[in-house]
Amino acid sequence: MKRTLFALAAISVFATMANASNLDYDADPGAGYTNFFPGGTDFQVLDDVNRTTALGIKQINIMYFSPFGAPADVTLYVYAQNTDGTVGGLLHTQTVFGILSGALSQLQFATPNIAVGVQNLWIGISANRANAGMMLTPPPGTVILGSSANVYAYDQDLSGVIDANEYFQFQHFVSNFAIETMVPEPASMIALGAGLAALAARRRRKA
């Protein structure tokens, strides 16, 4: 009996660990970056994101550029999207420090399972120096997975709130970022089922 319980526990642990990292929004083609949105010092620049799932987010990747100069601290913002498409409540923010300038960087923000149950978001960054911001790529075809209306929110008055006059359409560009979620791999669930079935059969044989 003890061996059986141990085996069940081991299978459960492996099944828990066997999670796949899956994209549910992807607007990063990996090449062909042509422009970036510099914003201004500490200006929030956000883009609308319509994910294909409402799973918790494990990681957000954002292509970022800063001209030569001092390193920058970059802050991520994730907001819910209201039913009318405007920026809703703040779901998550975090800062990475000392990002080197002068080259493209993929900033990888590890997020603690945020936005569970929230499919439509606004995501963006601010940097503590001017002329640093998100990379952009012209459509069509740059939103590989999910969708975006190419509407931007730009906190020009540094109030921390997106006012009605701080939205604009930017038809020719979309922000380059990708959202990764964690879901159980089908293979791991099949393995779990097979393991439990084998243990059950073993107990029946003993009986």
Backbone as CSV, one residue per row, in Angstrom:
resi,resn,N_x,N_y,N_z,CA_x,CA_y,CA_z,C_x,C_y,C_z
1,MET,0.830,-1.204,0.000,0.000,0.000,0.000,0.866,1.257,0.000
2,LYS,1.931,1.234,0.821,2.815,2.394,0.885,3.478,2.643,-0.460
3,ARG,3.889,1.511,-1.125,4.519,1.670,-2.434,3.548,2.273,-3.437
4,THR,2.313,1.865,-3.349,1.291,2.390,-4.254,1.094,3.881,-4.038
5,LEU,0.989,4.300,-2.772,0.823,5.718,-2.468,2.014,6.531,-2.939
6,PHE,3.222,5.978,-2.755,4.427,6.670,-3.201,4.415,6.852,-4.710
7,ALA,4.016,5.798,-5.429,3.978,5.875,-6.887,2.960,6.904,-7.351
8,LEU,1.794,6.926,-6.699,0.782,7.927,-7.044,1.304,9.333,-6.823
9,ALA,1.988,9.534,-5.701,2.541,10.853,-5.397,3.572,11.261,-6.436
10,ALA,4.429,10.294,-6.839,5.466,10.600,-7.825,4.848,10.992,-9.154
11,ILE,3.815,10.254,-9.577,3.166,10.565,-10.844,2.531,11.948,-10.782
12,SER,1.918,12.282,-9.643,1.288,13.587,-9.492,2.302,14.704,-9.597
13,VAL,3.475,14.517,-8.990,4.525,15.532,-9.042,4.980,15.749,-10.468
14,PHE,5.253,14.648,-11.195,5.718,14.781,-12.573,4.667,15.432,-13.454
15,ALA,3.403,15.107,-13.227,2.342,15.710,-14.023,2.238,17.202,-13.750
16,THR,2.437,17.599,-12.488,2.392,19.017,-12.135,3.528,19.777,-12.790
17,MET,4.706,19.122,-12.841,5.869,19.780,-13.420,5.776,19.872,-14.938
18,ALA,5.047,18.943,-15.563,5.019,18.861,-17.014,4.005,19.834,-17.586
19,ASN,4.326,21.099,-17.503,3.494,22.136,-18.091,4.208,22.729,-19.290
20,ALA,3.477,22.984,-20.333,4.060,23.574,-21.533,3.882,25.082,-21.497
21,SER,4.876,25.780,-22.056,4.756,27.216,-22.227,4.125,27.462,-23.588
22,ASN,2.971,28.103,-23.612,2.227,28.306,-24.840,1.956,29.783,-25.057
23,LEU,2.042,30.202,-26.301,1.688,31.571,-26.646,0.178,31.669,-26.812
24,ASP,-0.412,32.755,-26.330,-1.805,33.026,-26.683,-1.951,34.407,-27.326
25,TYR,-0.835,35.111,-27.490,-0.783,36.327,-28.300,0.645,36.455,-28.803
26,ASP,0.805,36.743,-30.078,2.156,36.844,-30.624,2.164,37.872,-31.751
27,ALA,2.857,38.977,-31.515,3.039,40.004,-32.540,4.522,40.309,-32.720
28,ASP,5.348,39.304,-32.474,6.790,39.472,-32.613,7.290,38.540,-33.718
29,PRO,7.535,39.063,-34.926,7.961,38.201,-36.035,9.396,37.712,-35.921
30,GLY,10.159,38.274,-34.987,11.544,37.839,-34.809,12.547,38.588,-35.670
31,ALA,12.061,39.402,-36.598,12.941,40.176,-37.474,12.091,41.249,-38.166
32,GLY,12.767,42.132,-38.883,12.043,43.130,-39.666,11.537,44.317,-38.865
33,TYR,12.144,44.574,-37.727,11.728,45.725,-36.928,12.097,47.009,-37.660
34,THR,11.143,47.914,-37.760,11.376,49.100,-38.577,11.233,50.408,-37.816
35,ASN,10.646,50.398,-36.639,10.409,51.643,-35.937,10.203,51.329,-34.465
36,PHE,10.184,52.373,-33.649,9.866,52.165,-32.244,9.146,53.397,-31.722
37,PHE,8.445,53.195,-30.620,7.665,54.282,-30.019,8.445,54.788,-28.810
38,PRO,9.104,55.957,-28.918,9.967,56.402,-27.834,9.224,56.957,-26.630
39,GLY,7.968,57.394,-26.828,7.271,57.984,-25.688,8.040,59.181,-25.159
40,GLY,8.347,59.157,-23.901,9.140,60.185,-23.247,9.520,59.668,-21.887
41,THR,10.283,60.426,-21.140,10.737,59.952,-19.838,9.547,59.645,-18.934
42,ASP,9.432,58.371,-18.567,8.374,57.865,-17.681,6.968,57.943,-18.280
43,PHE,6.844,58.139,-19.583,5.537,58.116,-20.229,5.102,56.664,-20.442
44,GLN,3.898,56.320,-20.029,3.351,55.009,-20.341,2.851,54.997,-21.784
45,VAL,3.276,53.998,-22.538,2.762,53.764,-23.890,2.189,52.355,-23.916
46,LEU,0.898,52.232,-24.220,0.185,50.954,-24.155,-0.409,50.618,-25.513
47,ASP,-0.492,49.310,-25.800,-1.171,48.831,-27.007,-2.257,47.852,-26.588
48,ASP,-3.357,47.816,-27.378,-4.443,46.893,-27.045,-4.101,45.486,-27.521
49,VAL,-4.477,44.494,-26.733,-4.162,43.092,-27.002,-5.419,42.258,-26.786
50,ASN,-5.772,41.461,-27.796,-6.882,40.519,-27.667,-6.313,39.117,-27.773
51,ARG,-6.186,38.459,-26.627,-5.584,37.127,-26.578,-6.554,36.062,-27.090
52,THR,-6.000,34.895,-27.379,-6.843,33.777,-27.817,-7.350,32.949,-26.647
53,THR,-6.828,33.169,-25.442,-7.301,32.480,-24.244,-7.409,33.494,-23.110
54,ALA,-7.944,33.020,-21.981,-7.976,33.842,-20.775,-7.199,33.150,-19.661
55,LEU,-6.194,32.358,-20.053,-5.360,31.654,-19.073,-4.431,32.631,-18.354
56,GLY,-3.934,32.200,-17.201,-2.958,33.010,-16.490,-1.685,33.178,-17.303
57,ILE,-1.102,34.362,-17.205,0.093,34.676,-18.002,1.350,34.363,-17.205
58,LYS,2.241,33.618,-17.829,3.517,33.248,-17.223,4.612,34.276,-17.525
59,GLN,4.614,34.789,-18.759,5.701,35.674,-19.179,5.225,36.573,-20.309
60,ILE,5.717,37.804,-20.312,5.449,38.749,-21.396,6.786,39.183,-21.975
61,ASN,6.938,39.010,-23.278,8.163,39.391,-23.964,7.896,40.651,-24.788
62,ILE,8.744,41.640,-24.651,8.573,42.902,-25.375,9.900,43.289,-26.021
63,MET,9.876,43.526,-27.334,11.069,44.030,-28.012,11.216,45.516,-27.700
64,TYR,12.431,45.892,-27.335,12.682,47.220,-26.775,13.944,47.790,-27.412
65,PHE,13.947,49.108,-27.602,15.133,49.764,-28.132,15.391,51.048,-27.371
66,SER,16.667,51.312,-27.110,17.079,52.572,-26.516,18.368,53.022,-27.193
67,PRO,18.433,54.259,-27.656,19.668,54.747,-28.270,20.823,54.730,-27.271
68,PHE,22.006,54.980,-27.781,23.183,54.976,-26.915,23.039,56.000,-25.798
69,GLY,23.530,55.636,-24.659,23.452,56.514,-23.502,23.411,55.689,-22.234
70,ALA,22.950,56.279,-21.191,22.910,55.602,-19.895,21.917,54.442,-19.925
71,PRO,22.150,53.404,-19.135,21.168,52.321,-19.020,19.830,52.861,-18.521
72,ALA,18.776,52.137,-18.845,17.431,52.584,-18.484,16.745,51.558,-17.597
73,ASP,15.861,52.045,-16.749,14.953,51.188,-15.996,13.624,51.181,-16.744
74,VAL,13.093,49.995,-16.988,11.886,49.857,-17.816,10.789,49.199,-16.979
75,THR,9.614,49.799,-16.995,8.487,49.314,-16.209,7.401,48.770,-17.126
76,LEU,6.936,47.586,-16.815,5.835,46.939,-17.528,4.512,47.295,-16.864
77,TYR,3.482,47.507,-17.690,2.123,47.739,-17.198,1.172,46.792,-17.920
78,VAL,0.307,46.136,-17.154,-0.735,45.281,-17.729,-2.070,45.732,-17.146
79,TYR,-2.963,46.163,-18.029,-4.283,46.625,-17.622,-5.356,45.720,-18.221
80,ALA,-6.469,45.599,-17.535,-7.653,45.001,-18.137,-8.200,45.964,-19.185
81,GLN,-9.006,45.426,-20.089,-9.651,46.261,-21.102,-11.139,46.342,-20.793
82,ASN,-11.654,47.548,-20.703,-13.080,47.727,-20.466,-13.895,47.242,-21.666
83,THR,-15.188,47.042,-21.460,-16.049,46.551,-22.532,-16.113,47.519,-23.710
84,ASP,-15.863,48.797,-23.464,-15.860,49.767,-24.563,-14.483,49.902,-25.208
85,GLY,-13.537,49.041,-24.799,-12.206,49.038,-25.395,-11.204,49.951,-24.743
86,THR,-11.605,50.717,-23.746,-10.680,51.634,-23.084,-9.865,50.906,-22.020
87,VAL,-8.873,51.602,-21.499,-7.994,51.030,-20.478,-8.756,50.882,-19.165
88,GLY,-8.722,49.662,-18.592,-9.406,49.388,-17.341,-8.460,49.392,-16.157
89,GLY,-8.734,48.522,-15.201,-7.948,48.491,-13.974,-6.570,47.890,-14.164
90,LEU,-5.612,48.386,-13.377,-4.238,47.880,-13.427,-4.188,46.483,-12.816
91,LEU,-3.657,45.505,-13.588,-3.546,44.124,-13.127,-2.150,43.793,-12.614
92,HIS,-1.144,44.425,-13.192,0.226,44.053,-12.814,1.194,45.129,-13.299
93,THR,2.216,45.377,-12.514,3.329,46.226,-12.940,4.610,45.719,-12.301
94,GLN,5.710,45.851,-13.012,7.011,45.494,-12.456,8.089,46.205,-13.255
95,THR,9.256,46.357,-12.645,10.344,47.112,-13.254,11.595,46.254,-13.363
96,VAL,12.264,46.348,-14.513,13.604,45.765,-14.653,14.585,46.928,-14.715
97,PHE,15.724,46.742,-14.089,16.664,47.840,-13.891,17.922,47.661,-14.729
98,GLY,18.454,48.798,-15.190,19.774,48.805,-15.826,19.834,48.134,-17.181
99,ILE,18.785,48.307,-18.013,18.808,47.736,-19.357,19.792,48.532,-20.211
100,LEU,20.750,47.849,-20.807,21.771,48.526,-21.596,21.167,49.129,-22.849
101,SER,21.753,50.200,-23.321,21.240,50.907,-24.490,22.090,50.582,-25.711
102,GLY,21.604,51.041,-26.862,22.378,50.910,-28.084,22.103,49.659,-28.883
103,ALA,21.170,48.826,-28.456,20.874,47.602,-29.197,19.452,47.167,-28.903
104,LEU,18.919,46.357,-29.815,17.611,45.765,-29.568,17.713,44.790,-28.400
105,SER,16.694,44.778,-27.573,16.647,43.835,-26.453,15.262,43.224,-26.399
106,GLN,15.192,41.940,-26.105,13.896,41.340,-25.800,13.780,41.299,-24.284
107,LEU,12.915,42.153,-23.751,12.686,42.162,-22.316,11.723,41.036,-21.982
108,GLN,12.097,40.207,-21.040,11.272,39.067,-20.652,10.811,39.270,-19.210
109,PHE,9.565,39.660,-19.079,8.975,39.898,-17.763,8.289,38.624,-17.296
110,ALA,8.855,37.976,-16.285,8.206,36.814,-15.691,7.079,37.302,-14.793
111,THR,5.864,36.859,-15.063,4.690,37.354,-14.344,4.051,36.229,-13.541
112,PRO,3.541,36.509,-12.355,3.071,35.468,-11.430,1.639,35.029,-11.716
113,ASN,1.429,34.430,-12.913,0.109,33.888,-13.243,-0.963,34.971,-13.204
114,ILE,-0.678,36.080,-13.866,-1.593,37.222,-13.826,-2.691,37.092,-14.881
115,ALA,-3.709,37.935,-14.767,-4.773,38.093,-15.763,-5.569,36.818,-15.995
116,VAL,-5.713,36.003,-14.965,-6.531,34.788,-15.101,-7.974,35.208,-15.374
117,GLY,-8.554,34.680,-16.437,-9.931,35.001,-16.784,-10.116,36.297,-17.540
118,VAL,-9.011,36.993,-17.850,-9.100,38.272,-18.569,-8.437,38.092,-19.930
119,GLN,-9.226,38.161,-20.992,-8.697,37.888,-22.326,-8.220,39.146,-23.040
120,ASN,-8.925,40.256,-22.868,-8.572,41.488,-23.575,-7.843,42.434,-22.627
121,LEU,-6.666,42.869,-23.053,-5.769,43.627,-22.181,-5.224,44.860,-22.892
122,TRP,-4.622,45.728,-22.105,-3.725,46.772,-22.594,-2.369,46.495,-21.956
123,ILE,-1.321,46.455,-22.761,0.022,46.152,-22.265,0.993,47.190,-22.815
124,GLY,1.924,47.612,-21.994,2.930,48.550,-22.470,4.010,48.777,-21.445
125,ILE,4.840,49.759,-21.719,5.985,50.037,-20.857,6.179,51.542,-20.709
126,SER,6.995,51.883,-19.734,7.591,53.213,-19.649,9.069,53.024,-19.344
127,ALA,9.875,54.005,-19.705,11.309,53.966,-19.416,11.699,55.283,-18.762
128,ASN,12.722,55.238,-17.924,13.092,56.442,-17.183,14.101,57.307,-17.940
129,ARG,14.101,57.178,-19.252,14.893,58.081,-20.082,14.165,58.285,-21.404
130,ALA,14.355,59.433,-21.999,13.701,59.742,-23.262,14.269,58.880,-24.385
131,ASN,13.503,58.795,-25.468,13.931,58.097,-26.682,14.195,56.617,-26.458
132,ALA,13.433,56.010,-25.565,13.487,54.560,-25.369,12.053,54.057,-25.408
133,GLY,11.840,52.899,-26.041,10.473,52.417,-26.096,10.308,51.110,-26.830
134,MET,9.029,50.726,-27.067,8.686,49.459,-27.693,8.974,49.503,-29.189
135,MET,9.497,48.382,-29.697,9.661,48.239,-31.130,8.311,48.033,-31.794
136,LEU,8.197,48.515,-33.049,6.977,48.378,-33.829,7.311,47.722,-35.165
137,THR,6.346,47.015,-35.712,6.498,46.401,-37.025,5.239,46.669,-37.831
138,PRO,5.380,47.024,-39.092,4.167,47.320,-39.867,3.379,46.072,-40.207
139,PRO,2.034,46.148,-40.169,1.206,45.061,-40.675,1.209,45.100,-42.209
140,PRO,0.602,44.164,-42.921,-0.220,43.093,-42.365,0.617,41.889,-41.935
141,GLY,-0.017,41.028,-41.171,0.592,39.754,-40.825,1.467,39.777,-39.607
142,THR,1.622,40.941,-38.943,2.521,40.963,-37.800,1.867,40.412,-36.533
143,VAL,0.532,40.447,-36.459,-0.123,39.771,-35.343,-0.319,38.320,-35.757
144,ILE,0.570,37.479,-35.267,0.614,36.079,-35.669,-0.467,35.281,-34.958
145,LEU,-0.720,35.636,-33.721,-1.693,34.916,-32.908,-2.444,35.931,-32.062
146,GLY,-3.770,35.890,-32.084,-4.569,36.897,-31.410,-4.839,38.063,-32.349
147,SER,-5.228,39.188,-31.788,-5.525,40.353,-32.633,-5.291,41.640,-31.856
148,SER,-5.197,42.733,-32.595,-5.045,44.060,-32.014,-5.713,45.053,-32.949
149,ALA,-6.374,46.037,-32.368,-6.996,47.089,-33.180,-6.001,48.187,-33.537
150,ASN,-4.737,48.016,-33.128,-3.693,49.014,-33.375,-4.058,50.380,-32.788
151,VAL,-4.742,50.343,-31.668,-5.034,51.566,-30.921,-4.001,51.677,-29.806
152,TYR,-3.493,52.873,-29.609,-2.502,53.097,-28.555,-3.062,54.052,-27.511
153,ALA,-2.614,53.851,-26.295,-2.920,54.763,-25.203,-1.593,55.357,-24.737
154,TYR,-1.562,56.655,-24.562,-0.308,57.365,-24.362,-0.525,58.407,-23.268
155,ASP,0.037,58.147,-22.098,-0.168,59.016,-20.946,0.711,60.259,-21.071
156,GLN,0.286,61.185,-21.920,1.120,62.340,-22.246,1.258,63.334,-21.104
157,ASP,0.277,63.368,-20.205,0.366,64.337,-19.114,0.963,63.740,-17.836
158,LEU,1.425,62.495,-17.926,2.081,61.822,-16.793,1.195,61.763,-15.547
159,SER,-0.104,61.683,-15.773,-1.023,61.627,-14.628,-1.160,60.223,-14.055
160,GLY,-0.701,59.223,-14.808,-0.892,57.835,-14.388,-2.243,57.291,-14.794
161,VAL,-3.067,58.117,-15.425,-4.403,57.728,-15.887,-4.493,58.064,-17.369
162,ILE,-5.084,57.135,-18.153,-5.278,57.401,-19.578,-6.567,58.196,-19.747
163,ASP,-6.437,59.441,-20.178,-7.597,60.297,-20.377,-8.216,60.038,-21.751
164,ALA,-9.442,60.544,-21.941,-10.185,60.296,-23.183,-9.441,60.814,-24.414
165,ASN,-8.638,61.851,-24.242,-7.924,62.425,-25.380,-6.537,61.813,-25.571
166,GLU,-6.252,60.727,-24.861,-4.919,60.120,-24.944,-4.945,58.758,-25.643
167,TYR,-5.916,58.560,-26.521,-5.974,57.384,-27.386,-5.772,57.831,-28.817
168,PHE,-5.111,57.004,-29.612,-5.016,57.324,-31.023,-4.844,56.046,-31.841
169,GLN,-5.298,56.097,-33.072,-5.181,54.972,-33.997,-3.828,55.044,-34.669
170,PHE,-3.182,53.884,-34.775,-1.864,53.827,-35.385,-1.885,52.656,-36.364
171,GLN,-2.587,52.853,-37.483,-2.903,51.747,-38.373,-1.677,51.045,-38.945
172,HIS,-0.599,51.761,-39.092,0.520,51.212,-39.848,1.542,50.460,-38.997
173,PHE,1.321,50.397,-37.694,2.294,49.712,-36.853,1.588,48.983,-35.721
174,VAL,2.215,47.927,-35.248,1.714,47.197,-34.090,2.905,46.887,-33.190
175,SER,2.670,46.853,-31.893,3.773,46.601,-30.959,4.224,45.144,-31.036
176,ASN,5.520,44.969,-30.904,6.114,43.644,-30.983,6.199,43.013,-29.606
177,PHE,5.181,42.315,-29.198,5.363,41.536,-27.989,4.573,40.245,-28.043
178,ALA,4.946,39.350,-27.160,4.329,38.030,-27.124,3.989,37.691,-25.680
179,ILE,2.897,36.947,-25.507,2.420,36.564,-24.183,2.470,35.047,-24.064
180,GLU,3.139,34.554,-23.038,3.222,33.121,-22.805,2.341,32.738,-21.616
181,THR,1.630,31.634,-21.770,0.802,31.105,-20.682,1.291,29.710,-20.324
182,MET,0.828,29.211,-19.189,1.160,27.847,-18.765,-0.091,26.990,-18.790
183,VAL,-0.057,25.888,-19.553,-1.161,24.930,-19.559,-0.577,23.534,-19.474
184,PRO,-1.323,22.559,-18.905,-0.820,21.183,-18.853,-0.648,20.622,-20.257
185,GLU,0.468,19.927,-20.481,0.677,19.282,-21.765,-0.243,18.069,-21.882
186,PRO,-0.886,17.856,-23.034,-1.713,16.661,-23.208,-0.941,15.372,-22.956
187,ALA,0.314,15.335,-23.385,1.102,14.116,-23.193,1.266,13.792,-21.717
188,SER,1.450,14.815,-20.903,1.637,14.568,-19.476,0.345,14.063,-18.848
189,MET,-0.803,14.566,-19.320,-2.075,14.096,-18.786,-2.332,12.657,-19.191
190,ILE,-1.941,12.296,-20.431,-2.078,10.902,-20.869,-1.194,10.002,-20.024
191,ALA,0.034,10.451,-19.759,0.947,9.654,-18.935,0.399,9.467,-17.531
192,LEU,-0.194,10.542,-16.991,-0.793,10.446,-15.666,-1.910,9.418,-15.665
193,GLY,-2.783,9.464,-16.672,-3.881,8.505,-16.747,-3.387,7.080,-16.884
194,ALA,-2.356,6.884,-17.708,-1.811,5.541,-17.888,-1.204,5.022,-16.601
195,GLY,-0.510,5.896,-15.872,0.096,5.479,-14.611,-0.946,5.079,-13.589
196,LEU,-1.992,5.867,-13.477,-3.061,5.539,-12.529,-3.761,4.250,-12.918
197,ALA,-3.964,4.034,-14.227,-4.607,2.795,-14.678,-3.745,1.596,-14.347
198,ALA,-2.429,1.732,-14.525,-1.523,0.622,-14.220,-1.543,0.286,-12.737
199,LEU,-1.559,1.312,-11.894,-1.608,1.076,-10.454,-2.918,0.402,-10.057
200,ALA,-4.003,0.844,-10.661,-5.306,0.217,-10.363,-5.323,-1.252,-10.761
201,ALA,-4.771,-1.574,-11.944,-4.697,-2.955,-12.396,-3.846,-3.800,-11.477
202,ARG,-2.758,-3.218,-10.979,-1.881,-3.947,-10.063,-2.618,-4.293,-8.765
203,ARG,-3.388,-3.344,-8.278,-4.139,-3.600,-7.035,-5.190,-4.664,-7.255
204,ARG,-5.835,-4.670,-8.446,-6.825,-5.695,-8.713,-6.212,-7.077,-8.756
205,ARG,-4.999,-7.179,-9.366,-4.323,-8.471,-9.440,-4.000,-8.984,-8.029
206,LYS,-3.538,-8.075,-7.162,-3.238,-8.504,-5.785,-4.484,-8.970,-5.060
207,ALA,-5.603,-8.277,-5.292,-6.845,-8.657,-4.635,-7.301,-10.031,-5.133
